[in-house]
Amino acid sequence: MNKLSEEWVPILLEAARTVTGRRAGLDAAYLLTGICARLPGVDEAIVLLPDDQGRGVPLAGTDWPLFDDLLAFRADEDLCGTAGEGAREAVVYADLAGQAGRWPGLARIAAAHGIAAVHTVPMEAFGELVGTVVLTSREHQALSAGEIAFVRGCAGIAAAGLLADAVAETLPSAVLRLTRHTAQQDQIAVWQAVGMLAAHRGVDLPSAEAMLRAHARDLAQPLVHSAERVAEGGADEIAGPGHDTRILVVDPDRFAVSCLSDTLRAAGFDVTAVVSAAAAQTAVPPPVAIIDQTASGAGDLIRALSEGPGTQVIVISPVAVQQAPPATARVLPKPVHPSQVLDMVRDLHPAARQAA
């Protein structure tokens, strides 16, 4: 899927824009089928919604003749993805010609359209099974686990759009108030947890927030769940100050700062990247700051951070430099590769040392 990575960014942004609009669920379903059809090994994609009798109701697709024959041959009845609330796993149907007794409808549609395999992926959002994505392949092959996970994630976006349409139509005057109320209540819970965690750990509020966010990220759970755990007395479960993964990067070269930031983020650090010292003001200095001496105001920022407590400063320095950096700063001469900077960060950053 790496060769398609450049295509996914604008497509996913379009998906995000689509589901933020009212009555946009159908648009999201069509966009979903278009995304799925771009995957290697997928020739066509269809979205089915189950009706009260358990049959699939076609909602969107990339091939209308296939769309029609799916119902005409009653192939939808063979698909576990339309069987009801229990169908929450991705399934592959292969050897369709040899399984005519078991899946008669799929065997007929396979013969008519030259299909060797069919995949079904559930569309779920907010714990509800909304529908099924049906993917067909003319070559006998199974999609990888990563591709299935990708389809499932995109299907969740479309499912959320469909559910949002229904909620907005049912409660048009209340849905925004309900959304705002829930979000505000969650934010209050997070603020309270941050305050409790800061007092418990003896750290400032930004550091406590970073610890709470890291806990939620590590457990792959909503931030408010970590906050609720703190409120229940679980502050000791939240990692200490060493889990503050923040790094400040100051570099006037936007391409260089982008490359370095990507490298650091891939290694698990929380990166704030700016092009000048004026844009780097922060209430609580990060554990590590990487500053190019050619950035505007770099000298004063390097000196201030080096003299203050708790920040390790890495200076990216050209060969000819007007002002030597403080003795406490680490210096890397330009040009420098992002991997060299990452190696030094791993030596200096408390979070990296704790992980090691």
URWO-V23016 format. One record per residue. N is the residue number from 1. PHI is phi in whole degrees, 0 to 359 (* if undefined). NEAR is the number of other ideal C-beta (glycine too) atoms within 8 Angstrom. D_FIRST is the distance of its C-alpha to the first C-alpha in Angstrom with 2 decimals. Layout:
n->{N | N}
phi->{PHI | PHI}
near->{NEAR | NEAR}
d_first->{D_FIRST | D_FIRST}
This chain:
n->{1 | 2 | 3 | 4 | 5 | 6 | 7 | 8 | 9 | 10 | 11 | 12 | 13 | 14 | 15 | 16 | 17 | 18 | 19 | 20 | 21 | 22 | 23 | 24 | 25 | 26 | 27 | 28 | 29 | 30 | 31 | 32 | 33 | 34 | 35 | 36 | 37 | 38 | 39 | 40 | 41 | 42 | 43 | 44 | 45 | 46 | 47 | 48 | 49 | 50 | 51 | 52 | 53 | 54 | 55 | 56 | 57 | 58 | 59 | 60 | 61 | 62 | 63 | 64 | 65 | 66 | 67 | 68 | 69 | 70 | 71 | 72 | 73 | 74 | 75 | 76 | 77 | 78 | 79 | 80 | 81 | 82 | 83 | 84 | 85 | 86 | 87 | 88 | 89 | 90 | 91 | 92 | 93 | 94 | 95 | 96 | 97 | 98 | 99 | 100 | 101 | 102 | 103 | 104 | 105 | 106 | 107 | 108 | 109 | 110 | 111 | 112 | 113 | 114 | 115 | 116 | 117 | 118 | 119 | 120 | 121 | 122 | 123 | 124 | 125 | 126 | 127 | 128 | 129 | 130 | 131 | 132 | 133 | 134 | 135 | 136 | 137 | 138 | 139 | 140 | 141 | 142 | 143 | 144 | 145 | 146 | 147 | 148 | 149 | 150 | 151 | 152 | 153 | 154 | 155 | 156 | 157 | 158 | 159 | 160 | 161 | 162 | 163 | 164 | 165 | 166 | 167 | 168 | 169 | 170 | 171 | 172 | 173 | 174 | 175 | 176 | 177 | 178 | 179 | 180 | 181 | 182 | 183 | 184 | 185 | 186 | 187 | 188 | 189 | 190 | 191 | 192 | 193 | 194 | 195 | 196 | 197 | 198 | 199 | 200 | 201 | 202 | 203 | 204 | 205 | 206 | 207 | 208 | 209 | 210 | 211 | 212 | 213 | 214 | 215 | 216 | 217 | 218 | 219 | 220 | 221 | 222 | 223 | 224 | 225 | 226 | 227 | 228 | 229 | 230 | 231 | 232 | 233 | 234 | 235 | 236 | 237 | 238 | 239 | 240 | 241 | 242 | 243 | 244 | 245 | 246 | 247 | 248 | 249 | 250 | 251 | 252 | 253 | 254 | 255 | 256 | 257 | 258 | 259 | 260 | 261 | 262 | 263 | 264 | 265 | 266 | 267 | 268 | 269 | 270 | 271 | 272 | 273 | 274 | 275 | 276 | 277 | 278 | 279 | 280 | 281 | 282 | 283 | 284 | 285 | 286 | 287 | 288 | 289 | 290 | 291 | 292 | 293 | 294 | 295 | 296 | 297 | 298 | 299 | 300 | 301 | 302 | 303 | 304 | 305 | 306 | 307 | 308 | 309 | 310 | 311 | 312 | 313 | 314 | 315 | 316 | 317 | 318 | 319 | 320 | 321 | 322 | 323 | 324 | 325 | 326 | 327 | 328 | 329 | 330 | 331 | 332 | 333 | 334 | 335 | 336 | 337 | 338 | 339 | 340 | 341 | 342 | 343 | 344 | 345 | 346 | 347 | 348 | 349 | 350 | 351 | 352 | 353 | 354 | 355 | 356}
phi->{* | 299 | 293 | 261 | 301 | 293 | 281 | 289 | 301 | 295 | 293 | 291 | 296 | 296 | 298 | 298 | 295 | 296 | 283 | 275 | 265 | 291 | 56 | 251 | 299 | 295 | 300 | 295 | 294 | 295 | 296 | 299 | 294 | 294 | 297 | 298 | 292 | 277 | 291 | 301 | 90 | 253 | 261 | 219 | 221 | 223 | 255 | 246 | 248 | 285 | 264 | 293 | 264 | 88 | 276 | 272 | 260 | 297 | 249 | 204 | 192 | 259 | 217 | 292 | 301 | 295 | 306 | 293 | 291 | 303 | 276 | 299 | 270 | 57 | 291 | 298 | 289 | 278 | 273 | 295 | 293 | 253 | 274 | 127 | 294 | 278 | 270 | 241 | 243 | 288 | 227 | 246 | 250 | 237 | 50 | 295 | 295 | 279 | 246 | 298 | 292 | 273 | 232 | 298 | 293 | 295 | 297 | 294 | 290 | 295 | 293 | 288 | 241 | 66 | 266 | 261 | 210 | 230 | 248 | 238 | 230 | 291 | 255 | 236 | 205 | 55 | 80 | 252 | 273 | 268 | 188 | 221 | 263 | 252 | 243 | 247 | 224 | 275 | 248 | 284 | 205 | 260 | 291 | 287 | 298 | 295 | 293 | 297 | 297 | 296 | 299 | 297 | 296 | 295 | 297 | 296 | 297 | 295 | 298 | 297 | 297 | 294 | 294 | 298 | 302 | 295 | 295 | 296 | 286 | 283 | 233 | 298 | 268 | 255 | 297 | 292 | 294 | 296 | 298 | 296 | 298 | 297 | 297 | 292 | 296 | 296 | 294 | 298 | 298 | 293 | 301 | 297 | 295 | 299 | 297 | 296 | 292 | 298 | 293 | 291 | 267 | 70 | 237 | 283 | 297 | 301 | 294 | 296 | 296 | 298 | 295 | 294 | 295 | 296 | 297 | 296 | 295 | 296 | 266 | 53 | 229 | 301 | 302 | 294 | 293 | 294 | 297 | 296 | 294 | 297 | 297 | 277 | 100 | 261 | 299 | 294 | 282 | 279 | 301 | 286 | 303 | 297 | 266 | 286 | 266 | 291 | 221 | 258 | 240 | 238 | 205 | 288 | 274 | 297 | 292 | 297 | 292 | 293 | 297 | 294 | 298 | 299 | 297 | 291 | 294 | 297 | 273 | 99 | 264 | 265 | 258 | 250 | 244 | 223 | 255 | 213 | 295 | 298 | 272 | 259 | 293 | 217 | 295 | 237 | 300 | 283 | 299 | 224 | 234 | 245 | 231 | 278 | 295 | 277 | 290 | 299 | 76 | 297 | 302 | 295 | 293 | 300 | 294 | 295 | 289 | 293 | 278 | 276 | 276 | 88 | 239 | 270 | 252 | 250 | 256 | 268 | 239 | 290 | 299 | 264 | 236 | 282 | 225 | 290 | 289 | 302 | 297 | 283 | 278 | 269 | 239 | 238 | 286 | 279 | 284 | 228 | 275 | 307 | 294 | 293 | 296 | 300 | 300 | 290 | 300 | 296 | 285 | 256 | 284 | 302 | 294 | 291 | 292 | 292 | 296 | 292}
near->{9 | 4 | 4 | 10 | 8 | 5 | 8 | 9 | 8 | 7 | 12 | 9 | 8 | 9 | 15 | 9 | 8 | 12 | 14 | 6 | 8 | 5 | 7 | 12 | 14 | 10 | 10 | 15 | 14 | 9 | 13 | 17 | 15 | 11 | 12 | 13 | 11 | 9 | 14 | 6 | 8 | 14 | 7 | 11 | 15 | 16 | 17 | 16 | 9 | 12 | 8 | 3 | 4 | 9 | 9 | 16 | 8 | 11 | 9 | 10 | 12 | 8 | 8 | 6 | 7 | 13 | 11 | 8 | 12 | 14 | 11 | 6 | 10 | 9 | 14 | 12 | 10 | 11 | 17 | 8 | 15 | 14 | 9 | 8 | 5 | 5 | 13 | 7 | 6 | 10 | 9 | 9 | 13 | 8 | 6 | 15 | 8 | 5 | 11 | 10 | 4 | 6 | 11 | 10 | 12 | 14 | 12 | 11 | 14 | 13 | 8 | 8 | 10 | 7 | 12 | 11 | 14 | 14 | 16 | 15 | 13 | 15 | 14 | 12 | 11 | 5 | 4 | 8 | 10 | 10 | 14 | 15 | 18 | 15 | 15 | 15 | 14 | 7 | 7 | 7 | 8 | 7 | 12 | 6 | 5 | 7 | 12 | 12 | 8 | 10 | 15 | 12 | 8 | 13 | 14 | 11 | 13 | 17 | 14 | 11 | 15 | 15 | 13 | 10 | 12 | 9 | 9 | 11 | 6 | 6 | 8 | 7 | 5 | 7 | 10 | 6 | 8 | 9 | 8 | 8 | 8 | 8 | 8 | 8 | 8 | 12 | 8 | 8 | 12 | 13 | 8 | 10 | 14 | 13 | 10 | 11 | 15 | 13 | 7 | 8 | 13 | 5 | 9 | 7 | 8 | 8 | 13 | 14 | 10 | 13 | 17 | 17 | 10 | 12 | 14 | 12 | 7 | 7 | 8 | 4 | 6 | 7 | 10 | 9 | 10 | 16 | 15 | 10 | 11 | 14 | 10 | 6 | 5 | 8 | 10 | 5 | 6 | 14 | 9 | 7 | 9 | 9 | 12 | 13 | 11 | 12 | 16 | 14 | 15 | 16 | 14 | 9 | 8 | 7 | 6 | 9 | 13 | 9 | 9 | 14 | 11 | 9 | 12 | 15 | 10 | 6 | 9 | 7 | 12 | 8 | 10 | 11 | 10 | 10 | 10 | 11 | 12 | 7 | 7 | 12 | 4 | 8 | 3 | 7 | 9 | 12 | 12 | 14 | 16 | 14 | 18 | 14 | 14 | 6 | 13 | 7 | 9 | 13 | 8 | 8 | 13 | 15 | 9 | 8 | 12 | 12 | 6 | 8 | 3 | 5 | 12 | 9 | 15 | 16 | 13 | 12 | 11 | 8 | 6 | 4 | 8 | 3 | 6 | 3 | 11 | 9 | 3 | 5 | 11 | 9 | 8 | 12 | 7 | 9 | 3 | 9 | 6 | 11 | 7 | 9 | 16 | 11 | 8 | 11 | 16 | 10 | 8 | 11 | 14 | 9 | 13 | 11 | 9 | 9 | 6 | 5}
d_first->{0.00 | 3.80 | 5.50 | 5.42 | 6.54 | 9.99 | 10.26 | 9.79 | 12.79 | 15.42 | 14.34 | 14.66 | 17.82 | 19.12 | 18.58 | 20.53 | 23.20 | 23.50 | 24.29 | 26.80 | 29.04 | 31.70 | 31.31 | 27.62 | 26.33 | 26.21 | 24.30 | 21.69 | 21.54 | 21.05 | 18.35 | 16.57 | 16.82 | 15.55 | 12.36 | 11.90 | 12.80 | 9.90 | 7.50 | 7.63 | 10.95 | 12.35 | 15.33 | 17.26 | 17.45 | 20.73 | 22.00 | 25.16 | 27.73 | 30.33 | 33.95 | 37.04 | 37.39 | 33.90 | 32.72 | 29.55 | 30.19 | 27.55 | 26.63 | 23.87 | 21.91 | 20.37 | 22.93 | 26.53 | 28.12 | 25.70 | 26.44 | 30.17 | 30.14 | 28.30 | 31.48 | 33.94 | 33.00 | 32.84 | 29.42 | 28.63 | 31.29 | 29.39 | 26.35 | 26.74 | 24.77 | 27.93 | 30.42 | 31.08 | 30.65 | 29.83 | 26.57 | 24.15 | 21.79 | 18.82 | 20.26 | 19.34 | 22.16 | 22.25 | 25.21 | 26.41 | 29.22 | 30.56 | 30.47 | 32.55 | 35.20 | 32.88 | 30.70 | 32.93 | 31.29 | 27.76 | 29.32 | 31.06 | 28.10 | 26.03 | 28.88 | 29.31 | 25.74 | 24.49 | 22.14 | 21.33 | 19.58 | 19.43 | 17.58 | 19.25 | 17.99 | 20.80 | 21.15 | 22.99 | 24.46 | 27.40 | 27.88 | 28.38 | 26.72 | 26.52 | 24.89 | 22.24 | 19.07 | 19.39 | 16.50 | 17.69 | 16.47 | 18.73 | 17.49 | 18.46 | 15.36 | 14.29 | 11.06 | 9.93 | 11.62 | 8.73 | 7.74 | 11.54 | 12.07 | 9.94 | 12.04 | 15.02 | 14.84 | 14.71 | 17.40 | 19.44 | 19.61 | 20.89 | 23.23 | 24.63 | 25.37 | 27.21 | 29.18 | 30.03 | 31.47 | 33.67 | 34.89 | 35.65 | 37.65 | 39.50 | 40.34 | 40.07 | 42.52 | 41.50 | 37.71 | 37.51 | 40.34 | 38.75 | 35.43 | 37.40 | 39.63 | 36.87 | 35.00 | 38.31 | 39.38 | 36.16 | 36.64 | 40.25 | 39.23 | 36.82 | 39.57 | 42.04 | 39.79 | 39.15 | 42.91 | 43.64 | 41.05 | 42.41 | 45.92 | 44.96 | 43.08 | 45.32 | 42.60 | 42.26 | 40.48 | 37.33 | 36.86 | 37.45 | 34.89 | 32.29 | 33.18 | 32.91 | 29.49 | 28.26 | 29.75 | 27.97 | 24.59 | 25.22 | 26.16 | 23.43 | 26.34 | 27.88 | 30.02 | 33.07 | 32.82 | 33.18 | 36.02 | 37.73 | 37.56 | 39.40 | 41.97 | 42.55 | 43.52 | 40.28 | 40.24 | 40.50 | 37.02 | 35.50 | 34.68 | 37.30 | 37.26 | 35.17 | 32.15 | 32.55 | 29.36 | 30.29 | 30.15 | 31.62 | 30.37 | 32.73 | 31.91 | 32.97 | 30.11 | 27.36 | 24.69 | 25.93 | 26.12 | 22.56 | 21.24 | 23.60 | 22.87 | 19.11 | 20.08 | 22.70 | 20.72 | 18.01 | 21.11 | 22.29 | 24.88 | 25.93 | 26.22 | 28.58 | 28.28 | 31.12 | 32.64 | 36.29 | 38.51 | 39.92 | 36.61 | 36.28 | 39.14 | 38.44 | 40.94 | 39.76 | 38.61 | 35.39 | 35.60 | 34.12 | 34.34 | 32.91 | 35.01 | 35.18 | 38.88 | 38.49 | 37.42 | 40.21 | 42.37 | 40.54 | 43.84 | 45.22 | 42.01 | 41.72 | 45.36 | 45.22 | 42.25 | 43.70 | 47.04 | 45.72 | 44.85 | 41.47 | 39.26 | 38.19 | 37.88 | 35.82 | 37.10 | 35.14 | 38.10 | 38.73 | 41.15 | 43.96 | 44.36 | 47.28 | 47.36 | 46.59 | 44.44 | 46.17 | 46.74 | 44.66 | 41.48 | 39.04 | 38.49 | 35.63 | 36.59 | 34.47 | 32.19 | 30.19 | 26.61 | 24.71 | 24.53 | 28.34 | 28.72 | 26.49 | 28.72 | 31.79 | 30.47 | 29.90 | 33.52 | 34.91 | 33.03 | 34.77 | 31.61 | 30.11 | 33.47 | 33.72 | 30.32 | 31.41}
